[in-house]
Amino acid sequence: MTSAFSSYTFKINSVFKEFIRNASKKTGGSTKNTNCKVKPKHRGWKVQDGHFVQAGHMLATQLKPRFHPGLNVGFGRNGTLFAMEAGRVVVTCEKFEPNWEHTWVQRIYGGRQQQTILKKYFNIIPEPQHNRFKLIDEV
């Protein structure tokens, strides 16, 4: 038989009944253990040392405090470092002197009060203002 349908005829109590068998699909397999593709978060440095940034620009993202805010740099609720003023980015390695009242510091550096810790600090050095002024009035 080459057709998708096949028909059978049976004689039951001298009444002819015709049965048609249609093509059927078997049940699909399980999709329980699929290979889920999670998008990467790309955390880390967003701006390199020496680059110029505007105010509000993101400098680094992190889950744990790998980088710390320095001059003119803010620290977001999720650990993001951002520029508070426009200027050049300078990354330095400095001795870590934490505020032990901060929840992030207590969680990450809990038992390291007596140790010397060196961390990377992001700093923003603002561009110098111009010194061209026009004399309007003398006193």
C-alpha positions in Angstrom: 0.0 0.0 0.0 1.4 3.3 -1.0 -1.4 5.6 0.1 -1.6 7.3 3.4 -5.2 6.0 3.9 -6.2 2.4 3.8 -9.8 1.3 4.0 -11.2 -2.0 5.4 -14.7 -3.3 4.9 -16.2 -5.8 7.4 -19.6 -7.6 7.3 -21.3 -7.5 10.7 -24.8 -8.8 11.0 -25.3 -8.3 7.3 -24.6 -4.6 7.5 -21.6 -3.3 5.8 -19.4 -1.0 7.8 -16.3 0.7 6.5 -13.4 1.7 8.7 -10.9 4.3 7.5 -7.4 4.3 9.1 -5.8 7.8 8.9 -2.2 8.6 9.1 -1.2 9.3 12.7 1.8 10.9 14.4 3.5 9.4 17.4 3.9 11.5 20.5 6.9 13.9 20.7 9.9 13.4 22.9 10.5 15.1 26.2 11.9 18.7 26.2 12.7 18.6 29.9 16.5 18.6 29.6 17.1 21.1 27.0 20.4 22.9 26.6 19.4 26.3 27.9 21.5 29.1 26.5 22.0 31.8 29.1 23.2 35.1 27.8 26.5 36.2 29.3 26.4 39.4 31.5 29.8 40.7 30.3 30.9 42.1 33.7 34.2 43.8 34.3 35.9 47.0 32.9 33.8 49.0 30.5 36.3 51.9 30.1 40.1 51.6 30.0 42.7 53.7 31.8 43.3 57.1 30.1 40.0 57.3 28.2 37.7 60.3 28.4 34.2 59.8 29.8 31.1 61.9 30.4 29.2 62.2 33.7 27.0 59.1 34.3 29.1 56.8 32.1 29.5 53.2 33.4 33.1 52.4 34.3 32.8 48.8 35.6 30.2 46.2 36.5 30.8 43.6 39.2 29.1 41.0 41.5 31.7 41.2 44.3 33.7 44.4 44.9 36.7 43.8 42.8 37.0 47.5 41.9 36.3 50.5 44.3 35.3 54.1 43.7 37.8 56.8 43.9 37.8 60.5 43.1 34.5 61.6 41.3 33.3 58.0 40.9 30.0 56.7 42.3 29.0 53.2 43.6 25.6 51.9 42.5 23.3 49.5 44.4 24.3 46.6 42.2 28.1 47.4 42.5 28.3 49.4 39.3 31.0 52.1 39.2 30.0 55.2 37.3 31.5 58.6 36.6 30.1 61.6 38.5 31.9 64.2 36.4 33.3 64.3 32.9 37.1 63.7 32.7 39.9 61.2 32.2 39.8 57.7 33.8 42.7 56.8 36.0 42.9 53.3 37.5 45.2 52.9 40.6 46.1 50.1 43.0 45.8 51.4 46.5 45.6 50.1 50.1 42.0 49.3 50.9 40.7 51.3 53.9 37.0 50.2 54.1 34.0 51.5 55.9 33.2 48.5 58.1 29.6 49.7 58.5 28.9 49.1 54.8 27.0 45.8 54.1 29.1 44.9 51.1 32.3 45.3 53.2 30.9 43.2 56.0 29.8 40.4 53.6 33.0 40.2 51.5 35.8 41.3 53.9 34.3 40.0 57.2 37.3 38.4 58.8 40.1 40.4 57.2 40.2 43.5 59.5 43.9 43.1 60.4 45.2 42.3 56.9 46.6 44.7 54.3 44.3 44.6 51.2 45.3 46.2 47.9 42.4 47.0 45.5 41.9 48.7 42.1 40.4 52.2 42.4 38.7 54.0 39.5 39.3 57.8 39.6 38.0 60.5 37.3 40.4 63.5 36.8 38.2 66.4 35.5 39.5 68.5 32.6 40.9 71.9 33.8 38.7 74.9 33.3 39.7 77.5 30.8 41.3 80.7 32.2 40.0 83.1 29.5 37.8 85.6 31.2 36.5 89.0 30.1 36.7 91.9 32.5 33.2 93.4 32.7 33.5 95.9 35.6 36.2 97.1 38.0 35.4 97.6 41.7 
